[in-house]
């Protein structure tokens, strides 16, 4: 049976039961004032038998009326109550067929059906955006991977057509192209690993992570004339040491590469809050529009032109940062600085105090 029919029968059954109880109460009340047998010569006084013969047909008619009224009214009432569920079901079928642009947009007061419809609309919106992002990612990844392969194919064709060409230059160019393809493939694998959340969690101090990342990238900053400063507090959290190091390295690397041509600066700091820890990376650079900033976390999206120097990256830096942050139940906030450049803040859950018993954290790390 359908839900509508079950509800109809339930309404009718409850109505019949209530009617029967009411008639039984009336019958018991009447019996209290009517004797069983009355012998009064010359005067007719009804007894219980007479009352039963008069009451039974009327009670039966009332019960039949209640049954018909309950079935008809219950059918209409159940249909009215289940109408929003029908719209939700139709939207679900359309979504199952691949149409994610449809929305329920249920009107009326905010009841359970309205909350369910709104939650379903929100899910469809996020799912549609996610699929669109994945499609753009697949298209961009295919393009990025095809570029080094096409360059390699061209170099090999040129070498085959010109056997006397210097092979040393060819090998160097093929090595550079192959290295870039490997970097891109490793970045894609890292992004997939972060999205899946398949990593072991443990105690991590972000201050040590920042110290290691800045130590590694300090030569690059000095080479470009960028002042790199790091400071902060002990920032205990729970997560993957390797992934958090990759996240911090990507942030600092981007801050160095996408900076002023000379005399730029990068500031890296950590802070502790009651229930969270934060990592903040700021840099100088070109002014970015507020409309462009939200797109920087999309794969292969850059805030400036697609530079191709030795440290340009593969366009997945902030996309990997976003995935690692989400995998650690954190939030990523990117805001443009009024003077130019970006301020990027990663907020992660702090390690519970009960998990820190017996664990010795380092005191702090110095500025650079």
TARA-V525316 format. One record per residue. N is the residue number from 1. PHI is phi in radians with two decimals (none if undefined). OMEGA is omega as a letter, one per 20 degrees, with the letter a starting at -180 (none if undefined). D_CENTER is the distance of its C-alpha to the mean C-alpha in Angstrom with 1 decimal. Layout:
BEGIN
N & PHI & OMEGA & D_CENTER
N & PHI & OMEGA & D_CENTER
END
This chain:
BEGIN
1 & none & r & 37.0
2 & -1.30 & r & 34.2
3 & -1.10 & a & 32.4
4 & -1.10 & r & 34.4
5 & -1.20 & r & 37.6
6 & -1.09 & r & 36.8
7 & -1.12 & r & 36.0
8 & -1.07 & r & 39.3
9 & -1.13 & r & 41.3
10 & -1.16 & r & 39.8
11 & -1.05 & a & 40.7
12 & -1.11 & r & 44.2
13 & -1.11 & r & 44.8
14 & -1.12 & r & 43.9
15 & -1.16 & r & 46.1
16 & -1.11 & r & 49.0
17 & -1.12 & r & 48.7
18 & -1.13 & r & 48.8
19 & -1.13 & r & 51.8
20 & -1.12 & r & 53.6
21 & -1.12 & r & 53.3
22 & -1.15 & r & 54.5
23 & -1.16 & r & 57.5
24 & -1.13 & r & 58.3
25 & -1.12 & r & 58.3
26 & -1.12 & a & 60.6
27 & -1.11 & r & 62.9
28 & -1.12 & r & 63.2
29 & -1.14 & a & 63.9
30 & -1.20 & a & 66.6
31 & -1.10 & a & 68.2
32 & -1.17 & a & 68.9
33 & -1.97 & r & 71.4
34 & -2.08 & r & 72.9
35 & -1.26 & a & 75.5
36 & -1.25 & a & 75.7
37 & -2.36 & r & 79.4
38 & -2.21 & r & 81.6
39 & -1.99 & r & 85.4
40 & -2.23 & a & 86.7
41 & -1.04 & r & 89.8
42 & 1.36 & a & 89.8
43 & -2.38 & r & 86.3
44 & -1.62 & r & 83.0
45 & -2.19 & a & 80.1
46 & -1.16 & r & 76.9
47 & -1.91 & a & 75.9
48 & -1.15 & r & 72.7
49 & -1.13 & r & 73.5
50 & -1.10 & a & 74.0
51 & -1.13 & r & 70.8
52 & -1.14 & a & 68.9
53 & -1.12 & r & 70.4
54 & -1.47 & a & 69.3
55 & -1.47 & a & 65.9
56 & -1.08 & r & 64.6
57 & -1.09 & r & 64.6
58 & -1.15 & r & 62.9
59 & -1.12 & r & 60.2
60 & -1.11 & r & 59.6
61 & -1.09 & r & 59.3
62 & -1.14 & r & 56.8
63 & -1.13 & r & 54.7
64 & -1.13 & r & 54.7
65 & -1.09 & r & 53.7
66 & -1.11 & r & 50.8
67 & -1.14 & r & 49.7
68 & -1.14 & r & 49.8
69 & -1.15 & r & 48.1
70 & -1.15 & r & 45.4
71 & -1.17 & a & 44.7
72 & -1.18 & a & 44.7
73 & -1.15 & r & 42.9
74 & -1.13 & r & 40.4
75 & -1.11 & r & 39.6
76 & -1.20 & a & 39.1
77 & -1.14 & r & 37.1
78 & -1.13 & r & 34.8
79 & -1.11 & r & 34.2
80 & -1.16 & a & 33.4
81 & -1.25 & a & 30.9
82 & -1.59 & a & 29.2
83 & -1.03 & r & 29.1
84 & -1.05 & r & 25.4
85 & -1.14 & r & 24.5
86 & -1.13 & r & 26.3
87 & -1.13 & r & 24.3
88 & -1.13 & r & 21.0
89 & -1.11 & r & 22.6
90 & -1.10 & r & 23.8
91 & -1.14 & r & 20.4
92 & -1.12 & r & 19.0
93 & -1.11 & r & 22.0
94 & -1.14 & r & 21.5
95 & -1.16 & r & 17.9
96 & -1.14 & r & 19.4
97 & -1.42 & r & 22.0
98 & 1.86 & r & 19.6
99 & -1.59 & a & 19.7
100 & -1.80 & a & 16.2
101 & -1.47 & a & 17.9
102 & -1.33 & r & 19.3
103 & -2.22 & a & 18.3
104 & -1.31 & r & 19.9
105 & 0.88 & a & 20.5
106 & -1.24 & r & 22.4
107 & -1.61 & r & 25.2
108 & 1.72 & a & 27.1
109 & -1.21 & a & 26.7
110 & -1.51 & r & 23.4
111 & -1.84 & a & 24.0
112 & -1.11 & r & 22.1
113 & -1.15 & r & 22.0
114 & -1.13 & r & 20.8
115 & -1.12 & r & 17.9
116 & -1.13 & r & 17.1
117 & -1.13 & r & 17.5
118 & -1.12 & r & 15.4
119 & -1.13 & r & 12.4
120 & -1.17 & r & 13.2
121 & -1.09 & r & 13.5
122 & -1.10 & r & 10.1
123 & -1.10 & r & 8.7
124 & -1.12 & r & 11.3
125 & -1.09 & a & 10.6
126 & -1.17 & r & 7.1
127 & -1.15 & r & 8.8
128 & -1.10 & r & 11.9
129 & -1.14 & a & 10.6
130 & -1.16 & r & 9.1
131 & -1.15 & r & 12.5
132 & -1.08 & r & 14.4
133 & -1.15 & r & 13.2
134 & -1.16 & r & 14.1
135 & -1.15 & r & 17.4
136 & -1.12 & r & 18.2
137 & -1.10 & a & 17.5
138 & -1.09 & r & 19.8
139 & -1.14 & r & 22.4
140 & -1.18 & r & 22.5
141 & -1.12 & r & 22.6
142 & -1.08 & r & 25.4
143 & -1.15 & a & 27.2
144 & -1.15 & r & 27.0
145 & -1.29 & a & 28.2
146 & -1.24 & a & 30.9
147 & -1.06 & r & 32.3
148 & -1.12 & r & 33.7
149 & -1.16 & r & 34.9
150 & -1.16 & r & 36.7
151 & -1.12 & r & 38.3
152 & -1.07 & r & 39.4
153 & -1.09 & r & 40.9
154 & -1.12 & r & 42.7
155 & -1.09 & r & 44.1
156 & -1.19 & r & 45.3
157 & -1.12 & r & 46.9
158 & -1.10 & r & 48.7
159 & -1.14 & r & 50.0
160 & -1.22 & r & 51.2
161 & -1.34 & a & 53.0
162 & -2.26 & a & 54.6
163 & -1.07 & a & 55.7
164 & -1.46 & a & 57.6
165 & -1.18 & r & 54.5
166 & -1.12 & a & 53.7
167 & -1.35 & a & 51.3
168 & -1.09 & r & 50.4
169 & -1.13 & r & 48.5
170 & -1.08 & a & 46.8
171 & -1.10 & a & 45.7
172 & -1.11 & a & 44.2
173 & -1.20 & r & 42.3
174 & -1.12 & r & 41.0
175 & -1.11 & r & 40.0
176 & -1.14 & a & 38.0
177 & -1.14 & a & 36.3
178 & -1.15 & r & 35.6
179 & -1.09 & r & 34.2
180 & -1.16 & r & 31.7
181 & -1.13 & r & 30.7
182 & -1.16 & r & 30.3
183 & -1.04 & a & 28.2
184 & -1.14 & r & 25.9
185 & -1.11 & r & 25.6
186 & -1.12 & r & 25.0
187 & -1.15 & r & 22.2
188 & -1.13 & r & 20.5
189 & -1.14 & r & 21.0
190 & -1.12 & r & 19.7
191 & -1.10 & r & 16.5
192 & -1.13 & r & 16.2
193 & -1.11 & r & 17.0
194 & -1.18 & r & 14.4
195 & -1.11 & a & 11.6
196 & -1.36 & a & 13.2
197 & 1.20 & a & 13.6
198 & -1.59 & r & 17.3
199 & -2.66 & a & 19.2
200 & -1.56 & a & 21.5
201 & -1.69 & r & 20.8
202 & -2.75 & r & 23.7
203 & -1.27 & a & 25.1
204 & -2.35 & r & 24.7
205 & -1.83 & a & 26.4
206 & -1.09 & r & 24.8
207 & -1.12 & r & 28.2
208 & -1.22 & r & 29.7
209 & -1.10 & r & 26.9
210 & -1.12 & r & 27.6
211 & -1.09 & a & 31.3
212 & -1.18 & a & 31.0
213 & -1.14 & a & 29.0
214 & -1.22 & r & 31.4
215 & -1.09 & a & 34.4
216 & -1.21 & a & 33.3
217 & -1.68 & r & 32.7
218 & -1.06 & r & 35.6
219 & -1.04 & r & 38.0
220 & -1.11 & r & 35.8
221 & -1.10 & r & 35.6
222 & -1.14 & r & 39.4
223 & -1.09 & a & 40.1
224 & -1.64 & a & 38.3
225 & 1.26 & a & 39.9
226 & -1.80 & r & 36.6
227 & -1.41 & a & 36.9
228 & -1.93 & a & 34.3
229 & -2.10 & r & 34.0
230 & -2.33 & r & 32.0
231 & -2.78 & r & 32.1
232 & 2.63 & a & 30.4
233 & -1.90 & r & 30.3
234 & -1.14 & a & 29.5
235 & -2.23 & a & 25.8
236 & -1.34 & r & 25.1
237 & -2.52 & r & 21.6
238 & -2.05 & r & 20.4
239 & 3.00 & r & 19.2
240 & -1.67 & r & 20.7
241 & -1.02 & a & 23.7
242 & -1.17 & a & 23.7
243 & -1.21 & r & 20.1
244 & -1.16 & r & 20.4
245 & -1.17 & r & 23.7
246 & -1.10 & r & 22.4
247 & -1.06 & a & 19.7
248 & -1.15 & r & 22.6
249 & -1.09 & r & 25.0
250 & -1.08 & a & 22.9
251 & -1.12 & a & 22.6
252 & -1.20 & r & 26.3
253 & -1.08 & r & 27.3
254 & -1.07 & a & 25.6
255 & -1.12 & r & 27.1
256 & -1.36 & a & 30.5
257 & -1.19 & a & 30.5
258 & -1.65 & a & 29.1
259 & -2.42 & r & 31.7
260 & -1.22 & r & 35.1
261 & -1.03 & r & 37.9
262 & -2.69 & r & 39.8
263 & 1.00 & r & 39.8
264 & -1.53 & a & 36.0
265 & -2.59 & r & 34.2
266 & -2.33 & r & 31.0
267 & -2.06 & r & 30.2
268 & -2.11 & a & 28.0
269 & -2.53 & r & 27.6
270 & -2.20 & a & 25.9
271 & -2.60 & a & 25.9
272 & -2.04 & r & 25.4
273 & -2.14 & a & 24.2
274 & -0.94 & a & 24.5
275 & -2.18 & a & 21.1
276 & -2.66 & r & 19.7
277 & -2.20 & a & 21.2
278 & -2.26 & r & 20.8
279 & -2.10 & a & 21.8
280 & -2.11 & r & 23.0
281 & -2.20 & r & 24.5
282 & -2.12 & r & 26.6
283 & -2.57 & r & 28.9
284 & -1.46 & r & 31.5
285 & 2.76 & a & 31.4
286 & -1.25 & r & 31.4
287 & -1.28 & a & 30.0
288 & -2.01 & a & 26.7
289 & -1.29 & r & 25.7
290 & -1.06 & r & 22.7
291 & -1.29 & a & 21.7
292 & -1.40 & a & 21.6
293 & -1.00 & a & 19.8
294 & -1.09 & a & 16.2
295 & -1.51 & a & 16.9
296 & -1.19 & a & 18.2
297 & -1.48 & r & 15.1
298 & -1.32 & a & 15.3
299 & -1.02 & r & 17.4
300 & 1.12 & r & 21.1
301 & -1.82 & r & 20.9
302 & -2.17 & a & 23.6
303 & -1.36 & r & 24.7
304 & -2.13 & a & 28.3
305 & -1.12 & a & 30.3
306 & -1.39 & a & 29.7
307 & -1.19 & a & 32.2
308 & -2.32 & r & 33.6
309 & -1.54 & a & 35.3
310 & -1.17 & a & 35.2
311 & -2.10 & a & 32.1
312 & -1.25 & a & 30.1
313 & 1.41 & a & 27.3
314 & -2.01 & r & 25.5
315 & 1.46 & a & 22.8
316 & -2.04 & a & 20.0
317 & -1.00 & a & 20.4
318 & -1.31 & r & 17.6
319 & -1.11 & r & 15.2
320 & -1.17 & r & 16.1
321 & -1.04 & r & 15.9
322 & -1.09 & a & 12.3
323 & -1.15 & r & 11.4
324 & -1.14 & r & 13.8
325 & -1.08 & r & 12.5
326 & -1.13 & r & 8.9
327 & -1.14 & r & 10.9
328 & -1.73 & r & 13.0
329 & 1.03 & r & 10.6
330 & -1.94 & r & 11.8
331 & -2.23 & r & 11.4
332 & -2.02 & a & 13.3
333 & -2.16 & a & 15.5
334 & -2.15 & r & 18.0
335 & -2.33 & r & 20.9
336 & -1.33 & r & 24.2
337 & -1.44 & a & 27.4
338 & -1.01 & a & 30.2
339 & -1.49 & a & 32.7
340 & 2.04 & a & 30.6
341 & 1.60 & a & 28.1
342 & -2.28 & r & 24.6
343 & -2.15 & a & 23.4
344 & -2.01 & a & 20.3
345 & -2.13 & r & 19.0
346 & -1.94 & r & 16.9
347 & -1.93 & a & 16.4
348 & -2.13 & r & 16.1
349 & -1.12 & r & 17.0
350 & -1.30 & r & 20.8
351 & -1.17 & r & 22.6
352 & -1.03 & a & 24.0
353 & -1.08 & a & 27.7
354 & -1.17 & r & 28.6
355 & -1.43 & a & 27.4
356 & -1.67 & a & 29.5
357 & -1.11 & r & 32.8
358 & 1.39 & a & 35.2
359 & -1.77 & a & 33.0
360 & -1.71 & r & 34.7
361 & -1.68 & r & 32.7
362 & -1.17 & a & 34.5
363 & -1.28 & a & 35.7
364 & -2.93 & r & 34.4
365 & -2.34 & a & 34.6
366 & -1.40 & r & 37.0
367 & -1.35 & a & 36.5
368 & -2.00 & none & 37.4
END
